[in-house]
Amino acid sequence: MERFLFVVGFVAFWTLALMLMYIGWRGRARRQAHQIGQLPATPVDLGEQIVAPTTGLYVGSTIAPSWQDRIAVGDLGFRATGELSQYDAGILLERDGASTLWIPQESVRAVRTERGLAGKVMSKDGVLVIRWRLPSGTEIDTGFRGDDKSVYPVWVQGLADATNGGDSLNAASSGEVERVTKNA
């Protein structure tokens, strides 16, 4: 009988812990909703493809500059396999089982490689991170772990080539390319 009560108590504790995590996640989403706002819609004409599709894992998105402040609004906080490709008009991230994420070219602030993002830690330069500005004005980091990490330099260079006509770019020390503006 003691063993039965112990098991029931443990299951009740485990269920309570899961409920509290779920309530916390919903609270985080409610607090972040005004910062995130509406995500940009994917345009009909994407333009010419600059970087070929790369398969991998969408790691998540965080509010910049914190690499652990995961966004809980909508389905941005959930990992999903997907395909990342770059076009003249921006970056398209098609996620399996989640909504498509469109990052307009004029919103991109930086593309770099990092050790980790949103609680996912890997080896050096294991995650491709795109920093971009939402229509609400909030900057976020979106992480993607490619199946083939040898394409990361192509992605960093692809951003530099795509934005070379408008703003000047400077290469940062960790393979990062940042857009130089008055607010930077």
N, C-alpha and C positions, 0 to 999 in steps of 0.2 A: 504494500500500500504506500509506503514511503517513497519508493522509486516512482510509482505512478504520479504522486503529487509533485515530486521533483520535476518530472517530464512535463506535466501540465503547467507548472510554474515557469519552466524554461520557455515553452512554446508561447505562453502569455507574454513574457518579457520580450521575446523576439518579435512578436506581432506588434506590441506597443512601440518598440524601437523603429520598426518599418513605418508605422503610422506617423510617428514624429518626424522621420526623415521626409516623408511625402508632404506633410504639412509645411515643413521648412522649405522644401523645394517650391511649393506653391506660393509661399510668402516671398521668397526671393524673386520669383517671376512677377509678382504684383509690384514689388518695389522697383524693379528694373523696367517695367512696361513704359513709363514716361521717357526714360533715357533712350530706349531702343526705337519705339515708334513703328512706323510702317517700313518694311524692307522694300528696296527697289524692285520693280517688276522687270522680268526679262523682256527685252525688246524683240520685235518681230525680225528686224534685220540686225544680225550680229556683226556683219562685216566680214572681212577676210580673216581666216584663222592664222594666228601668229605662232602659237605653240600647240603642237599636237596633243590630243587628249592623253592624260596620265591617270592610270588607275591607282587606287589606294584607299586610305581610310580618312574620312573627315573626323578629325580629333575633337573639334568643338570650337566655339568662339568665346573670347573673354573680353572684358572691358579693358582697353589699353590704359596704362602700360602694365597692369598686373597680369601675370601669366597664369594666375590661379583663380581669378574672379570670373568664373564660368557664367555665361549668360543662360538664364533659365526660361526666357520668353520663347513661346512657340516651340519649335523643334530644333532650335539652335544649340541646345545643350546636350543633345543626344548624338552619340557616335554613330556613324553609318559608313558603309563602303560607298565609293562613288568614283566619279571621273571628273577631273579638273582640266579645263582647256581655256586658252586665251584667244580672244578675238580683237579686232580693231576697237570695238565698242566697250570691251571689258572682259571680265573673267567669269566663266560659267562653271559652277560646281553642281553637277547632277548627282544627287544622293539617292541611294536605294532605300526605299521605305520612308523617305522624308521629302520635304519640298525642295525644289531646285533653288539654289542660291545664286543670285546675280550680283556681281560687283562691278559697277560702272567704272570705266577707265579713269574718269576725272575724280573719282572718289579714292583711288588707290594712293596711299601715302608711302608705303614701303613694302618690299618683298625681301625676306631674309630667311636664313635657316637658323633654327634654334635647337637647343637640347630638349626642350619640352614645352607643353602648353596644356592648359586645362586639366592639370593633374596627370597627364600622360608624359612620362619622362623616358627619354631614349638616350642613345649615344650622341656624341657631338654631331651637330648638324643633321639630326634625325627627322626633324619636322620642318616643313616649309610653312612659313607664317606670312600671311598677307595682312598688313595693317591698312584699314580703310575707314573712311568717314561715312556714317549713315546719314540719310536725309535729315534726321533730328539733330545732327551736329556732333554726336558722340562718336569717338574713334574706337574701333574694336579690332582685335587680332583674330583672324580665322586661321586655324591650323589644319594642315593636310599632310599625312604621312604617306608618301608615295611608295608603291611596290618596288619601283626602280629609282633609287636615290641619285643615280648618276644624271638624271634630268634636272636636278635642282639648279645647277649653274645656268641651264638654258632658260629656266623660269626667271631667275634673277636678271639675266641679260635680256630676256624677252620684254620685261617691264621697261628696262632702260631704252631699248629700241623703240617701243611703242609710244613712249612719252617724250622722246628726244626732240620732236618738233616744237612742243609748247614750252614746257618748263625745263630748267636745267637740272641735272641730276648729279649727285655726288655719291661715290661708292664709299661705304663705311667699312670698318675693319673686318666684320664677320661675314662678308659676302652680302651685306645689306645694301640695298639701293634705296635712297630716300629722295622724295621730291622736295626741293628747296623752295619754300614760299616765305612770305612775310611773317606768317604765324608760326613757322617751324622753329 
